Amino acid sequence: MKVVHFAIVLVLVGLSLTLAWESQAQSVKLVNGQLSDANDVPLSNQTILIEGRKKLQWVNAWGLWGNNTVKFRAITDQKGFVQIVDLPAGTYDMKLVVPGGAPTLLKKLDLPSDYQTVYFKGKVELNQ
């Protein structure tokens, strides 16, 4: 009889842990952008630099003393589309990097902790 009770308790604990694990799943966070020049021609194959600081989270107790600087690179596709996946919540500058020139600020982003998808359009004047 004790074995049956132990087995039932074990199954219930396992089921509870399985359900708790599923509730911890997080969705993908996206930053999507479409870049074009002053004539609405897509900026294809351009390097985008994303720099900033991520927001502190309660799960990162060491964040108070650690480095919260974030730096990403992304490249636009043929239609000028760029997508950054799972960029941490924080404040960022998005810059267009042109060989031989200084980076050009495209957009300032302030991503809240609960963001899911952010979309922006940008027009850039290229000096060539």
C-alpha positions as CSV (number, residue, x, y, z in Angstrom):
1,M,0.0,0.0,0.0
2,K,2.9,2.4,0.8
3,V,4.4,1.7,-2.6
4,V,1.1,2.7,-4.4
5,H,0.9,5.9,-2.4
6,F,4.6,6.7,-3.1
7,A,4.0,6.0,-6.9
8,I,0.9,8.3,-6.9
9,V,2.8,11.1,-5.2
10,L,5.7,10.6,-7.5
11,V,3.5,10.9,-10.6
12,L,1.7,14.0,-9.2
13,V,5.1,15.7,-8.5
14,G,6.3,14.8,-12.0
15,L,3.2,16.2,-13.5
16,S,3.4,19.4,-11.5
17,L,7.0,19.9,-12.5
18,T,6.2,19.3,-16.2
19,L,3.4,21.9,-16.1
20,A,5.6,24.4,-14.2
21,W,8.3,24.0,-16.8
22,E,5.9,24.7,-19.7
23,S,4.8,27.9,-18.0
24,Q,8.4,29.2,-18.1
25,A,8.7,29.1,-21.9
26,Q,9.4,32.5,-23.4
27,S,8.5,33.8,-26.8
28,V,11.0,35.2,-29.3
29,K,11.6,38.9,-29.2
30,L,12.1,40.7,-32.5
31,V,13.3,44.1,-33.7
32,N,12.4,44.5,-37.4
33,G,13.4,47.3,-39.6
34,Q,13.2,48.5,-43.2
35,L,15.9,50.9,-44.5
36,S,15.9,52.9,-47.6
37,D,17.7,55.9,-49.1
38,A,16.1,59.3,-49.7
39,N,14.7,58.0,-53.1
40,D,13.0,55.0,-51.4
41,V,15.6,52.6,-52.8
42,P,16.2,49.8,-50.3
43,L,19.6,49.8,-48.6
44,S,20.7,46.3,-49.4
45,N,23.7,44.5,-47.8
46,Q,24.4,47.2,-45.4
47,T,25.9,46.7,-41.9
48,I,23.9,47.9,-39.0
49,L,25.7,48.3,-35.6
50,I,23.5,48.1,-32.5
51,E,25.1,49.4,-29.3
52,G,23.7,50.2,-25.9
53,R,23.0,49.0,-22.4
54,K,20.6,46.3,-21.4
55,K,18.3,46.9,-18.5
56,L,19.0,45.2,-15.2
57,Q,16.8,42.3,-14.3
58,W,16.1,40.8,-10.9
59,V,17.4,37.4,-12.0
60,N,20.8,39.0,-12.7
61,A,22.0,39.9,-9.2
62,W,25.5,40.4,-10.5
63,G,24.3,42.9,-13.1
64,L,24.9,45.7,-10.6
65,W,28.7,45.1,-10.9
66,G,29.0,43.4,-14.2
67,N,29.2,44.8,-17.7
68,N,25.7,45.5,-19.2
69,T,27.1,46.8,-22.5
70,V,25.5,45.2,-25.5
71,K,26.9,45.3,-29.1
72,F,25.3,43.5,-32.1
73,R,25.8,43.6,-35.8
74,A,23.2,42.9,-38.4
75,I,23.1,43.1,-42.2
76,T,20.2,44.2,-44.3
77,D,18.9,41.9,-47.0
78,Q,18.2,42.8,-50.7
79,K,15.0,44.6,-49.7
80,G,16.7,46.6,-47.0
81,F,15.0,44.5,-44.3
82,V,16.9,43.8,-41.0
83,Q,15.9,41.6,-38.1
84,I,17.5,41.3,-34.7
85,V,16.3,38.3,-32.6
86,D,16.2,38.4,-28.8
87,L,17.8,41.8,-28.2
88,P,17.7,42.2,-24.5
89,A,15.5,45.0,-23.1
90,G,17.4,48.2,-22.8
91,T,18.4,51.4,-24.6
92,Y,20.2,51.2,-27.9
93,D,21.6,53.3,-30.8
94,M,21.3,51.7,-34.2
95,K,23.9,53.0,-36.6
96,L,24.6,52.5,-40.3
97,V,28.3,51.6,-40.9
98,V,29.7,52.6,-44.2
99,P,33.2,51.7,-45.2
100,G,35.5,54.7,-44.9
101,G,32.9,56.8,-43.2
102,A,31.7,57.5,-39.7
103,P,28.7,55.5,-38.5
104,T,25.4,57.3,-39.1
105,L,22.7,57.2,-36.3
106,L,19.6,55.6,-37.7
107,K,17.4,55.2,-34.7
108,K,17.4,55.3,-30.9
109,L,15.6,52.3,-29.4
110,D,14.2,52.0,-25.8
111,L,13.0,48.4,-25.5
112,P,10.9,47.7,-22.4
113,S,11.2,44.4,-20.6
114,D,7.9,43.1,-21.9
115,Y,8.4,44.0,-25.6
116,Q,7.6,41.3,-28.2
117,T,8.0,42.9,-31.7
118,V,9.3,46.4,-32.6
119,Y,9.1,47.6,-36.2
120,F,10.8,50.7,-37.6
121,K,11.4,52.3,-41.0
122,G,14.3,54.5,-41.7
123,K,15.5,56.7,-44.5
124,V,19.2,57.4,-44.8
125,E,21.0,59.9,-46.9
126,L,24.1,58.3,-48.3
127,N,27.0,60.6,-49.2
128,Q,28.9,58.7,-51.9
